[in-house]
Amino acid sequence: MMRAEINHRVVGSFLILVCVSLCALAQTPQPTAATDSRERPRTGAITGRVVNDSGQPLPNVAVYVRSPGARGAGQVAASNREGFFKLTGLEPLSYEVIATLPGYTSKPRESASGTPPQYRIGDSVTLVLVKGGVIAGTVTRPNGDPVVGIAVRVRMIRDYDDRPVTNPGATLERTTDDRGVYRIYGLPAGTYIVVADGTNDNSGTGVNAFAGEVPTYAPSTNRETAAEITVRAGEEASNVDIRYRGERGRTISGIVSGLSADQRFSVVLHSVVTREQEWTVFSQEGSREFVFEGIPDGDYYVIAISYLKDGERGMSNSRVLNVRGDLAGLELSPLPLASISGRVLFEDSKAPECTDKRRPVFSETFVSAWHRDTPAARKQAPLVWSMGVPVSANEQGNLTLRTLAPSDYYFAVRFSAKDWYVQSITFARPPAQVDATRTWTTVKAGDRLSGLTVTLAQGGASLYGQVALGEGEVLPDKLVVYLVPVEREKSEDVLRYFAVAVTPDGKITLNNVAPGRYWVLAQSGSDDAQSPLNRVRVPDATEKRVSLRRAAEAAKNEIELKPCQHITGFRLPL
């Protein structure tokens, strides 16, 4: 049988936390190189310097560079005594550059989109690291004795800007010493919860004294009522003590059926209340059984994932367990996940303004399939929503979106080419091509769909500016700027609607805009997790687009963007 182990293992390295955060934030396009090898320069270098928030050099910092479309860890260099570094032998692509040093964290970006900047060979970069925050305290039993050798984990639940964080990988863990003391450092600014959890065996002996015991959250409670700890850069939150309850939890057991002899699997529990991934068990060779121990009373989603040698996966239907005692005899049967294949096309412009502009690179062009967000869909395990990741096209422009759960989907495109825009997204549905921006694509278990075509056209424009405040005016929270097509014949073209969150200091940045006439409109945004662009572009946002068009037409802030035009200094009255 298998024993439960927490999915959030000792991340142990600040690098993992930073990399996960940066990947979760990469949502908008950046410039890129030409695909024509005759236009590409030879391999080159990215150089730079790592400093602290006072501008002083930081030596011995690990600096990593990685192209968004590349596989693997990328290249690494170390900063010297003056903080300088050099990464050589780089292909002419776009790169993310990440610096890591124990006890430090990256300075938060001011961009409202949170998009990590990208760099090209020949660029010189200044990376600023700030002292991370610290959470420290002791873990004791009710009689005051120290709890020695138990794992204490911190999990960020809101970031420095008080935005919810749903990424379960954003955790750090330490083990208490002989005094029951723990100290976790290098934390980005934000709000955290802290838990003492002995599910993982950190003794190295194979004997776990805490097995089967319910995790205890600071100060001495369950997850739902856990204390929230605010951490600021360079500051220490001390005396975050935990009175460990040591209560026995429930046992949940069952089998995973319908698998071949060589198939591996995992079973995951999510809390229905917090929607966090709490526990994962992994298959043991020759067994189809699974066991969770130390589970608190509560309501949980349970789901099984099967793994095949070719990278394909299966997934069982999401079930809800009402845990008020031990549960046995569960049976979970994974069904094959689906895939969608297609291609990316590039369409050049004849406009003289676009001559000699860099073309996109297939490896830096990503397509994502996004679930339809409905009340019924939200009743599934959160893991369902994470199946399927953005996929880049190969050298011929072909791509395949894999591990898609049964759902309705629309498609989002992220690419690196400043002077290009998304012209169309279609799906072959004989006898015609269907506009996939206006119709949901329905996927069933095991489907192998083909015929998706994403066309990028040259001529993309950009708009950079500022919300202009009058005397006594204050910038509203969560302000969003929209571009709405003026031409009536474009009013139903979903890809002609653009949206971006305004930064706290009122800056506006809109990239990869199709040329044409637009009304510019500012409105208050939403508190949900969807980006403003996604909210306005989903197929069933017709009413939203009609409402925006009415408001924009009334406001009469019109602008014309020509092919490959990049307007700076634009001012939008509030």
N, C-alpha and C positions, 0 to 999 in steps of 0.2 A: 504493500500500500504506500501511498504518498502522504507526506505530512505537509501542512500548509506552511508557506513561507511568504513573507511580505514582498510584494513586487518592488517596493522602493528600497532597494538594497543600499548599502553604503555607497553613495555616489563618490565620496572620498576625495574627489578631485574637483577643484573649482572649475577646471577646464570644462568638465562635462556640463555643469550648471550653466556656464556662459554659452557654450555651444548650443545647448538645447534652447536657451532663451533666444539667441540670435536667430536660430532656424525658425522658431515659432513666430518671430516678428517679421520675417522676410515675406512681404506681401505685394510690393509694387515694383514696376519695371525700372531698370537702370540702363545707362548706355552700354554698348558692346562693340565688338570688332566686326570687320567685314568677314564674310564667309569665303570670298575669293582668295585663294592662297597667293595670287600674284600681288594682292594689296596688303598682305600681312607682313609686318616687320618680322625680323628674326626674333628668337627668344630673347627676353630681357629681364629686368629686375624691378622690384618694388623696394624702395628704401624708406627709411623713416627713423623716428625717434619715439621712445616711450618716456613719458614724464608723469609726475604726480600732479595733483590739482593746484599745486603752487608753482608748477613749471620746472621743478627740479628733476634731473635725470634719474631713471630707475634702471640699474644694471641687472643682468642675469634674468631678464624677463623672457619667457618663452613666447615667441610670436609665430602664429600659424597663419598660413594663407591657403585658401581653398576656393576653387571655382564652383559656383552653385551647381553646375551640371556634372561635376566630377564625382567619381566614386573613390572612397578611401579617405585617409586623414589629411592629405595635402602635405605641403612642405612646412618645415619649422626652422626657425633661427633664434638665436639668443641676442639680446641687447648687450652692448659692451658697457664699459665703465661710465661713458658719457650718455648712455641710453640709446645709442644708434644701433640700427640693425639693417641687414640687407638680405633679401630673398631673391635668389638668382635662378636662371634657367627656366623662366616662366613663359608659357605660351601666350600669344596675344588674345587673351580672354578677359572677362571681368572677374574680379576676385574680392572675397571678403577677407579682411585682415583682423585677427583676433589676438589680443595680448593677455597672458595669464601670469599671475604671480601670487603665491600663497598669501592670504590675508588681504588681498586687494580685489577690487571688482571694477568693471568698466564704468566710466562716467555715463549716467543716463543720457540718452539722446533727447533732444528737444523736439524732434520731428513728431508731429501728431500721428503719422502712420507707423512710427517705430521702426521703419525700414533701415536695416544696417547699410551704411554706405558701401559702395563697391569701387574698386580701383583697377587701374590698368598698368601694364608695364611702363616704366618711366615715371610713374607717380611717386611723390614723396609724401609720407603719411606721418601725422603726429597723433599718437595714441595716448589718451589720458586715462590713467588708473587712479582710483580713489581708495582710501582705506575702507575695507568692508566693515559692516557692523558685527556685533558679537552677541550671542545669547549664552548665558552661563547660569548654572544653578546646581542643586543637589537632588538626588533621588533617594528617598528614605522610606522605610516601612512605617506602618502606623505607630510602632513603639519607638521610632526615632533611629533605629539601626540603619546604616547605609546599605543601599542595594548595589552590590559590586558586580561589574561585568555585564550590565544590561545596556542595550542599545537605546540611545536617545536620538530622536529624529526631529528635525524642524522642516516644516513645509510652508512655503509662501502661498498665501491665499489671496493677497492683493498686492499689487506692485507699488512703486514709489508714488505713482499718480492716482492711487486708490482704485485702480482698475482690477477686476477679478482675474485671477490666474487659475486656469484649469489644467495646466500641464502637469501631470503626475510625476514627471521626472525631476521637477524642480525641488529636490530635497537634498539635505546633507545630514550625516549621521556620525555620532561619536559614541564610544563606550565609556561608561562610568569607571572611575579609578577606585582604589581601595577605600576612599572616603565617600564614595557615592557621588563624586563631583564630575560634572561634564562641562565642556566649554567648546562651543561651535563658532568658528570665526570665518571671516571672508564673505559675509552675507550681503547681498545687494539690499539697498533700502527698500522697505516694504513692511507688510504685516504678515506675521507667522503664527502658526500653532505649533505646540511642542508636545511630543508623546514619548513615553517610555514603553518600549515594546520588546519583549524577549523572544518573539517568534523566530528570528534568525539565531542560529547557533554560532556565537562568536567565540566560543571557548576553544575550538579546534579539537575537542575530544570526542565529538559525536554525542555527548550527553548535554542536554539543554534543561537546566533547572527551571526555566520559565515557560517551557512548552505547555500549551493548553491554557495559559493565563491571558485574560483580557487586557489589551493595551490600556494604559492610564495616561490621560491627557492632563497637562498642567491646568489648574493646580492639583486636582485629584478627581477627575471626572471623565465623562465619555466625550466622543467627538462633537456631538451636537451642542454641548455647553462648554467647550474648551475655551480657555482664555486666549485672547488675541494679543499678540506681542508686537508692538511697533518698534521697528529697527531703523535707525538713521545711520548714514555713512559715517564711519569712524567712531561711533558711539557703542557702548556696551550696555545691554539690558541684563543686569545682574539679578541674582536671587529669584530666578525663574525656577522655583523649586517644585518638585513633584512628590506628593505623598502616594507612593505606589500601593495600589489596592490589593494586588495579587489574587484577584477573584478568578475562579475557574469559569471558562467560557463554554459555549455550546460546540457540539461536533456535528458537522455536515458531511455526509458520505454518499457515494453512488458510483456509477460506472459511466464510461463514454462508449457508446455502441456504434456499430456500422463502420468500423475502421479496419484497414488491412493490417496484417501482422507487423509491418515495419513502420506504420504511421505513428508519429509522436503527437502529443496534444497538450494543451494547458486548459485549466478551468479558472475563471476569474469571478470574483465577487465585487460588486459595486454597491455602495450605500445608495438607497433610494433617496434619502434625505439630502446628503451632501453631493451625490453623484460622483464621488471620488472612487478611484480604483483602490480597493483596500487590501485584498489578498489574492494571490495567485499560487496555484499548485501546478507542478509539471509532471508529466508522465514518467514512470519508471519502466525500464525494459521488461517486456513480457507481461505487463499488467495493464488493465483497462479501468482499474479502480482509482478513485480519488478520495481524499479525506482532508477536511479543514478542521482545525482545532482552535480553541480559544476565541470563538466568535461571540461578540456581545449580542444580546437580544436586539432585534431591530428588523428592518425590511431591507432585502438585498436583491439586486439583479444577479443572476448567475448565467454564465454563458461559457461554452466550450469552443476552443479553436483547435483545429487539426492542421498538421503541417505535412506537406508532401515534399519529396526530394527535388522536384523541379521548381520549387518556390511557390507553387500554388497553395491555397489554404481553403479550409472549410470552416463553417461556423454554425453552431446550433441556434435555434430560435431563443430569443431572450425570455427568461422566466423570472418571476418575482417570488422570492421566498420570504415568508413571514416567520422569522426565527424567534420562537419563545421557548424552545426546548431543543433537544437533539433531533436532527433529521437524518433519516437513512433511506436507502433504496432509490435515490434519484437516478434517472437515466437521461443522458443528454446525447443527442445524435446530430453531429455536424453535417451540414449540407454544403455542396460545392459553392464557393463564391464565384461571382461573375467577372467578366472582363469586357472592355470596349477597346477596339483598335481603330486607328485612323492615321491621319497624316497632317503635316503642317506645310502650307504653301506660302511662298513669298511673291508678292506682286509689286514690281518696280513702277515708279512714277516717271512720267515724261516732263514733269514740271522742272524748269531750269533751276529753281531754288533748291531742288533736291539732288542736283548733280554732285557726284563724288562724296555722298554721305555714306556712312558705314551701314552695312547691311546686318541683319540679325545673324545669330549663330544658332544652329539647330540645338546644340547641346545646352544652350542657355535659354531655350524656349520651353516653358513648363505648362502643362495642361492639367487641371484638377477637375474632379467630379464632385460637386457639392450636393449633399442631401437636401431634399425638400423638408423644410422645417414646419411640421404640423404637430398639434397636440398628441395625436396618436404616435407619431414618430418619436416624440420626446419621452414616451413611456418605455422605450427600449433602453437596454444597457448603453451607457455612454461609449463603450468600446465599439459599438456598431458604427458610431459616427466617425471614428478614427480609422476605420478600414479603408484602404485605398489612399495612396499618397500622390502628390504632384509628380508627374512623369515628364522627363525631357525627351525630345525627339532624337533619333539617331542621325547618322551622317546623311541618310537619304530622306530625312524628314518624317520617318514613320515612328509611331509610338503605340504603346498598349497600356491602358489603365487596368490594373489587376486588383484582385481581392476586394471587389465591390460587393457590399451587402445588398440584399433586395431592397429597393427603394426607388423613388423618382429622383432624377438628377438634372442639374444644369451644369454648364461648363464655364470655368474661369481660366484665363490665360495670363501668365506672367512671363515677360521676356525682357531682354536687355538690348534695346535699340531705341535711341532717343527720337529718331525721325520716322518712326513707324507706328502703326496703330492696328487694332483688331478690326478688320473689315467685315468678316462674317464667320459664323460657326454654324455649319450645316451637318445634317445626318441623312444618310441615304436610306430612304424609305420608299422602295419602288411602288409606283412608277415615277416618283418625284424625289427631289431633295427637300428635306424639311428644315425650316429655320429653327435650329436648336436653342436659340435665345428666347423664342416665344412659346416653345412647347417643351414640357418636361419629358425627359427620356426615361422610360420605365425599364427597370432591370429586375429580372427574376433570378432565383437561385440557379447557378450553373450556366447562365446565359453566356454565349460567346458572340457578342455583337461586333459588327464592323461597319465602316462607312462614315466615321466622324471625320470632318474636314475643317481645319482651322486656317483661315487665310489672313495673313498679315500684309498690310499694304504700306508702301512708302508714302511719306507725306505727313506724318504725324507732327502735331504742333504742341507747344507747351505754353503754360500761363503761370507766371510767378508774380505775386503781388502781396497786398496787405489789406486787411479790413480797416477802413478809415473811420475812426471814431470822432464824433463831434464833441464839443465841450460838454463835460459832465456825463458822457456816455461811458458805459462799462461793457467790456466784451462778455457776452453770455457764455456760460459753460456749454461744452459739447456742441459748439457751433459747426455747421456743415455748409460748405459752398457747393452748389450744383451748377452744371452747365446743361441747359435744356435747348434742344434744336429749335431755331426760329422757323425754318421751312416746314410748312404743314405736311409736305410729302415725306418728311423725315420723322414725323411725330411718333410713328409706330416702330421706328428702328431702335431697338433696345440698346444697341451699341453706340448710339449717339447721345446717350445720357451719361454724364460723368458726375462724380461726387468725391469730395475729400474733406476730412476733418481739418478744421482750422487749428493751428498751433496755439498754445496759451498766450503767445505774444502777438497773435493776429495774422500770422503769415499764411499764405495760400500757395500751394504747389500742385499744379495739375499737369501731368505728362501724358504723352501718347494719345493726344486728342485728334480725332478725325477732323480734317479741315472743313470749315463751314461757318455759318452764322449761328450764334448762340445768345441766349439770355443767361445772365449770371445772377444767381439767387442765393442768399444766405438764410438758413433756417436752423432752428434748434434741432439737435440730433437725438438719437435714442440711447438708452442705457444698455441695450442688449449687446451680445458679443459679435453680431454681424457687423462687418465694415459698412460704411455708408454706400460704397459702390455696389456691394453685393445686394443691399436692401433695395436699391433702385433698379437693379438689372435682373432679378429673378423673374421667371416667366409670369407668375401670378401677381406681379407688382404693377399691373396695368392701372389700377386706381391711383396708386402712388404717383405714377408718371403723369397721369391726367391732372392730378392735383398740383403737382410741381409746375406743369405747363401753364395752368391758370394763374398761379401765383407769380411765376416768372414773367408772363406776358403783362401782368398788371404792374410789376415793378419796373419794367422797361429799361433794364441795364443790359444793353446789347453790345456784343463784341464780335468781330469777324476774325477768324483764324485762318491764315493761308497755309498752303502746303509747306512743311518744314520751317514754319515760323515759330520763333521763341520770344514771346513778349515778356519783358521784365518791367517792374515798376508799376504794375497795374494796381489801382486803388478802387476798392469796392465800398461804397457807403453802407453803413450798417442799416 
